[in-house]
Structure formats: C-alpha cells, structure tokens
Amino acid sequence: MAMLTLRIDDELNNRITALAQKTGRTKTYFIKKLLVDAIDDLEDELWAQEAVLAYRARLAFEGREEWFDFDTVMKELDARDLALELEQTGNKGSGTNAKEFESSGRGKTGDSNSGKRSRKAGKAA
C-alpha cells in the first residue's frame, strides 16, 4: 500500500479531527473515503463528457446536425451502460451480445430507467 503525505490548513485538520472523534473513526478513514468519492465523481464526469463527444461525433459522421435534449443523452448513456454490462458479464443466457445490442438501437427509447443515473460510473438507478 502506498503512503501519501500532504499539508492541510489547521482549520481543515481541526474539522477532520473533530469528525473522527465524534464518529470513532480515524482521520485516515475519512481522507480515503473523500478521495475515493471525489475520484469516482471526476471519473463519472470525464466518462459523461467522452460519451457526449462520441454521440456528437456519431451524429456528425452520419451527416446529422441536431440538438439533443437531456433525456436523449441519458438514453444513449443507459444503452451504453447496458452494452458494457452485457460485454463484461459475458451475456450469460441473454442470447444477445453487446455489439448486437448497440447496433439494434434497443434501450435508446422507452427505457424506464432513462434519466435516472446514479453517481457511480456504469450504474443506472
């Protein structure tokens, strides 16, 4: 396991110390948790930006210039999530592989989970 040393101001240290004392956990626990949560959020943001760019590139390649709303983007992301999940799980018993799913266009409309994504990458709520 790697070790990281960083300097923080006294006020932040006091806040972390008080939180640790109130909860009975260590300051290290909270620092690790905050880092994991922050990195997850940053990765989610980067992944979403890449997905939007890929969607726009596909529209440009198809010669379509159009505006798209939030629901359309969310449906695209949900379809991509499902395709990745199918690919990662090996489609046990599904009868459909991820590439067939993506090319079929299923999951892009009528998805009851569209527009409801969790904060963690690859998870639709």
N, C-alpha and C positions, 0 to 999 in steps of 0.2 A: 504494500500500500504506500502511495506517495504521501509526502508531507508538504504542506504549503504554509508559508508564513506571510502574513500581511499586516499592515498597520491600519488601525481604525482610530477615529477620534474618541475621546473619552466619553462623550455623550452616548455614542452608539454602543460602546463597550458596557456602559452602565445599564443601558436598556437590555442588552443581551444577557448580562449577569442577572438582572432582576427577573427576567423571564425564566432563566434557568433555575433560579432559586424557587420561584413560585411553582414551577411545574415538577421540580425534582429531576430534571434532565440536565445534561451537560451543555455548555456553550457550543461544543463541537457538534453535538446533535443538531442544534438549530442552524448553525452555519452550513453544515452538509445539506440539511433539508432545504434551506433557502437557495443554495447553489443548484441543487437538482431541479427544484421548481422553476428557477429562473432560466436554466439551460433548456428545460422542456418547453417553456414558453417561447424562448428565442428560436428553437428548432421548429416549433409549430409555425411561427411567423415566417421563417425562411421557407418552409415547405409550402405554405399557402401562397407566398409570393411566386415561387417556382411554378406552382400549379396554375396560377393565373397567367403567368407568362407563357406556359405551354399551351394553355387554352387559346390565348390570343394568337400565338404562332400558328396553331392549327387552323383558326379562322382565316388568317392571312394566307396560309398555304392553299386553303380551299377557295380563296378568292372572295371570301365574305368579309365585309366590314359591317359590323353591327355592334350596338351597345348591348350589354347584358346586365341583368339585374342580379341582386344578391342571391335569390333563390336558384337561378340558373347556375351560378358559380358553385353554390353549395351542392346542387345535384351532381355536378361534374366531380366535385371533390368526394362525395359519397360513393359515386360509381368507381372512382379511382381507389378509394379505400377498400371497397369490396373486392375489386380486381386484385389488389395487392394481398388482401387476406386470403383469397382463394389460391393465389400463387404460393403463398407461404405455407398454407395448410396442406397443399397438395391435392385439393379438391376431393377429399375423401368422400366418395359416394355422391358427389354433386352432379357428375356427368357433364360438367362444363368446365373448361379451363379458363384462366384469367383473360387470355388473349381473345377467346371466343366471346367472353362476357363483354369486354371493352368494345369489340367490333360490332356486337349486336345492338349496342345502344341501350340495353336494359339497365335499369337503375337510374337513368338520367331523368326520368319523369315518373310521377306517381309514387315516389319513394316516401313512405310515411315518416322517415327519419330526416328527410331533407330539411336543411335549415337549422338543424339541432345538433351541432357538433360539440364534442367535449373539448376541454382544453388540451388533452393529451394527444399527441400525434397518432394518427391512424385509428382513432376511436370515434365512432359516431354514437351519439347518445340515444 
